[in-house]
Amino acid sequence: MRTRLLGTVMIVLMGTLAAFAQSAPELSRRAEMVNTAQPDVVADLAPTGKLRAAINFGNTVLAQRDPASGQPQGVSVDLAHELGRRLGAPIEIVAFEAAAKVFEALKMGAWDIAFLAIDPARAAEIAFTAPYVLIEGGYLVSVSSPLKTIEDVDRAGVRIASGKNAAYDLYLSRTLKQAKLVHAPTSPGAIELFLNEKLDAAAGVRQQLLAFARTHPNVRVIDGRFMAIEQAMGTPKGRDAAARYLRQFVEDVKASGFVAEAHERSGQGDATVAPPSMGQ
């Protein structure tokens, strides 16, 4: 009996040690990332001593203002604070009303990290991570519109309201063959332009369009999407240590569930957490 009990204990102990041996490298990697950012990484990401994070309120899926305090919140804000915690650097939120304004501010050196959709025009000056969230580009039309499908929209004579230099606007500018874009300064302004000018459609982030349509029975959102919008983190080109660290950081926060939890906290559960990057 004693021999059998001793054998059982040894089997359990060996299984525990094997499991620890398998998980130890992953635990070690995460602990190293959380606690020991190298000096060159900190210097690259926070050269002023603060981590200046550009937050774009034009996309409410990613960032919003708290209704009570007016303070920024959302997945982008949570990611900025988590990155600052790991670097041991204070956070400075640099707020913008539109993604286009974030990109313009790059020339003035106004921020160290930004949360933007990946686009070839932007990638010429920004080192992007893999996406952390996937959202969709869609169309809003009037309930009586003859436009029924995504393909219907790209026709001669169709005018589409669009937020100037938003990710979906840059995409449509490259891909539309016949329809014409009419620009508003921001994505929310595109809906207002669509209504005021009685345009044929408004382009935008599908989640935002659906939220608008739920409270405005005179409009509807066309089924489907014209693009998948890959939301990523970025830092100015030339900050190589910063770019490498950000790529690792994004993969870590996706795998750990941090991104999904941040979306749940902000009530933006419609967005999809991006899959792991094959390049990591």
C-alpha positions in Angstrom: 0.0 0.0 0.0 2.8 2.4 1.0 4.7 1.6 -2.2 1.7 2.2 -4.3 1.0 5.6 -2.6 4.6 6.7 -3.0 4.4 5.8 -6.7 1.3 7.9 -7.1 2.9 10.9 -5.4 6.0 10.6 -7.7 3.8 10.6 -10.8 1.9 13.7 -9.7 5.2 15.5 -8.8 6.7 14.6 -12.2 3.7 15.9 -14.0 3.8 19.2 -12.1 7.5 19.6 -12.8 6.9 19.0 -16.5 4.1 21.5 -16.7 6.3 24.1 -14.9 9.2 23.4 -17.3 6.8 24.1 -20.3 5.3 27.3 -18.9 8.5 28.7 -17.4 9.9 30.2 -20.7 6.6 31.9 -21.4 6.4 33.3 -17.8 10.0 34.4 -18.0 9.4 36.2 -21.3 6.3 38.0 -20.0 8.1 39.0 -16.8 11.1 40.3 -18.7 8.8 42.4 -20.9 6.8 43.8 -18.0 9.8 44.7 -15.8 12.9 45.2 -17.8 12.5 47.5 -20.8 16.0 48.2 -22.1 17.3 51.8 -21.8 17.4 52.2 -25.6 13.7 51.2 -25.8 12.7 53.8 -23.1 14.8 56.5 -24.8 13.2 55.7 -28.2 9.6 55.6 -26.9 9.8 58.4 -24.4 12.6 60.7 -25.5 11.1 63.7 -23.5 10.8 61.6 -20.3 7.1 61.1 -21.0 5.3 58.7 -23.2 3.2 61.0 -25.5 0.3 58.9 -26.7 -1.8 60.3 -29.6 -5.5 59.4 -29.0 -8.0 59.8 -31.8 -11.6 60.4 -30.6 -12.9 60.2 -34.2 -13.3 56.4 -33.8 -15.5 55.7 -30.7 -14.8 52.0 -31.0 -11.2 52.7 -29.8 -11.5 55.9 -27.7 -14.2 57.8 -26.0 -14.6 60.6 -23.4 -16.1 59.5 -20.1 -19.6 61.1 -20.0 -19.2 62.2 -16.3 -15.6 63.4 -16.2 -14.7 64.0 -19.8 -11.5 61.9 -19.3 -10.3 59.8 -22.2 -11.1 56.1 -22.0 -11.3 53.0 -24.3 -8.9 50.3 -25.5 -6.4 52.8 -27.0 -6.2 54.7 -23.7 -5.8 51.5 -21.7 -3.0 50.2 -24.0 -1.2 53.6 -23.6 -1.3 53.4 -19.9 -0.2 49.7 -19.8 2.7 50.5 -22.1 3.7 53.4 -19.8 3.5 51.1 -16.8 5.8 48.6 -18.4 8.3 51.3 -19.4 8.2 53.0 -16.1 7.3 56.3 -17.9 4.5 58.8 -17.2 1.8 59.1 -19.8 0.8 62.2 -21.6 -2.4 61.9 -23.6 -2.3 64.0 -26.8 -5.9 64.2 -28.0 -7.1 64.6 -31.5 -10.6 64.7 -33.1 -9.7 62.8 -36.3 -7.1 60.3 -37.5 -6.0 62.7 -40.2 -5.0 65.2 -37.4 -2.9 62.6 -35.7 -1.0 61.9 -38.9 -0.5 65.7 -39.6 0.9 66.1 -36.1 3.7 63.6 -36.8 5.5 66.2 -38.8 5.7 68.4 -35.7 7.0 65.6 -33.5 3.9 65.9 -31.3 3.6 62.2 -30.2 5.7 59.1 -29.6 3.0 56.4 -30.1 -0.3 56.5 -32.0 -3.2 54.3 -32.5 -4.1 54.3 -36.2 -5.4 52.0 -38.9 -2.6 50.5 -41.1 -2.5 52.2 -44.5 0.3 52.3 -47.2 0.3 56.2 -47.2 0.8 56.3 -43.4 3.3 53.4 -43.4 5.8 55.5 -45.3 6.3 57.6 -42.2 5.1 55.4 -39.3 6.4 52.0 -38.2 3.3 50.0 -37.5 2.8 46.9 -35.3 0.5 44.1 -36.4 -3.1 45.0 -35.8 -4.6 44.6 -32.3 -8.2 45.1 -33.4 -10.1 44.5 -36.6 -13.1 46.7 -37.5 -15.1 47.1 -40.7 -15.8 49.8 -43.2 -19.4 50.1 -44.2 -22.0 52.4 -45.8 -25.0 54.3 -44.3 -27.9 55.1 -46.6 -31.5 56.3 -46.3 -34.1 53.7 -45.7 -35.6 54.4 -49.2 -32.3 54.3 -51.0 -32.1 52.0 -54.1 -28.5 51.0 -53.0 -28.9 47.5 -51.5 -25.4 46.0 -51.6 -21.9 47.2 -51.1 -21.3 46.7 -54.9 -24.3 49.0 -55.7 -22.5 52.0 -54.2 -19.7 52.3 -56.7 -21.9 53.7 -59.5 -21.7 56.8 -61.7 -23.5 59.7 -60.0 -23.3 58.3 -56.5 -21.9 60.7 -53.9 -20.4 59.4 -50.7 -19.8 61.4 -47.5 -16.4 60.4 -46.0 -14.2 61.6 -43.2 -11.1 63.1 -44.9 -8.0 61.0 -44.7 -9.6 58.4 -42.3 -8.4 54.9 -43.0 -11.5 53.9 -44.9 -11.4 57.2 -46.9 -7.8 56.5 -48.0 -8.9 53.0 -49.1 -12.0 54.3 -51.0 -9.9 57.0 -52.7 -7.7 54.2 -54.2 -10.4 51.7 -55.0 -13.7 53.5 -56.1 -14.1 53.5 -59.9 -17.2 55.6 -60.5 -18.7 57.0 -57.2 -17.4 60.3 -55.9 -16.2 61.1 -52.3 -17.4 64.3 -50.6 -15.2 65.1 -47.7 -16.0 66.1 -44.1 -13.2 67.1 -41.7 -14.0 64.1 -39.4 -15.8 60.8 -39.4 -18.7 61.9 -37.3 -18.9 65.0 -39.6 -19.4 62.7 -42.6 -22.8 61.5 -41.2 -23.9 65.1 -40.7 -22.7 66.0 -44.2 -24.6 63.0 -45.7 -27.8 64.2 -44.0 -27.5 67.9 -44.6 -26.5 67.6 -48.3 -28.8 64.6 -49.0 -25.9 62.6 -50.4 -26.4 59.0 -51.5 -24.3 57.3 -48.7 -22.0 57.9 -45.8 -18.8 55.8 -45.4 -17.5 55.0 -42.0 -16.7 52.5 -39.3 -19.5 50.0 -39.5 -19.9 49.8 -35.7 -20.4 53.6 -35.5 -22.8 53.6 -38.4 -24.9 50.8 -36.8 -25.0 52.7 -33.5 -26.3 55.8 -35.3 -28.9 53.9 -37.3 -30.3 52.3 -34.1 -31.5 55.8 -33.0 -32.4 57.2 -36.4 -35.1 55.2 -38.2 -34.8 57.1 -41.4 -31.4 55.5 -42.2 -30.0 52.0 -42.5 -26.6 50.3 -42.8 -26.0 48.2 -45.9 -25.1 44.6 -45.1 -21.5 43.6 -45.4 -18.3 45.6 -45.6 -16.1 47.2 -48.2 -12.9 46.7 -46.1 -11.5 45.3 -42.9 -9.8 48.1 -41.0 -6.6 46.9 -39.2 -6.1 49.1 -36.1 -2.5 49.1 -34.9 0.0 50.9 -32.8 2.7 52.9 -34.4 5.8 55.1 -33.7 7.7 57.5 -36.0 9.9 55.7 -38.5 13.6 55.6 -37.5 12.9 54.5 -33.9 13.9 51.0 -34.4 14.2 49.9 -30.8 10.8 51.4 -30.1 9.2 49.6 -33.1 10.6 46.2 -32.1 9.3 46.6 -28.5 5.8 47.8 -29.7 5.5 44.7 -32.0 6.2 42.4 -29.0 3.9 44.4 -26.8 0.9 44.2 -29.1 1.3 40.4 -29.5 1.5 40.1 -25.7 -1.6 42.1 -24.9 -3.6 40.2 -27.5 -2.5 36.8 -26.2 -3.1 37.7 -22.5 -6.7 38.9 -23.1 -5.8 42.5 -22.2 -7.3 43.9 -25.4 -10.5 41.9 -25.2 -11.0 43.0 -21.5 -10.3 46.6 -22.4 -13.0 46.5 -25.1 -15.5 44.9 -22.6 -14.8 47.6 -20.1 -15.5 50.4 -22.6 -18.7 48.7 -23.9 -17.3 48.3 -27.4 -17.6 44.5 -27.7 -18.4 44.5 -31.4 -14.8 44.9 -32.5 -12.7 41.7 -33.1 -9.3 41.2 -31.4 -6.8 40.6 -34.2 -5.2 37.1 -34.5 -1.6 36.6 -33.6 0.9 37.9 -36.1 2.8 35.2 -38.0 5.8 37.5 -38.1 6.3 37.5 -34.3 
